[in-house]
């Protein structure tokens, strides 16, 4: 659904980066690797405040989910995961101070539990996408491979 991509960056994301003056390229096909890195840093890493996440594993997982599903969906998955573990966060897709605090609390308390929950809720989101639109089933196997636990096995 994201349309044309290059280096994992969609044309829509490139357009936002271009308007912000982050890159000079307007055509996603011409996007250079270094420009993609600039976009990833600004549009995902910094926008989600991932430098404030104590665990590199958890930060990387949130980043990967955001690139694949969008920032709001990724943060909602984080919030749902944390609520499953016992937190009481509003599931609003905003990476605020409460969400960051809960991430770092669980990073210290039980990083593996948080990691597994993030992957579980990510998988659940993929299932919902396919249930809501059967034409998306063709992406199911590829999406499953994006889940970190799948790669570890």
Secondary structure, 3 states (H helix, E strand, C coil): CCCCEECCEEHHHHHHHHHCCCCCCCCHHHCCHHHHHHHHHHHHHHCCCHHHCCCHHHHHHHHHHHHHHCHHHHHHHHHHHHHHCCCCCCCCCCCCHHHHHHHHHHHHHHHHHHHHHHHHHHHHHHHHHHHHCHHHHHHHHHHHHHCHHHHHC
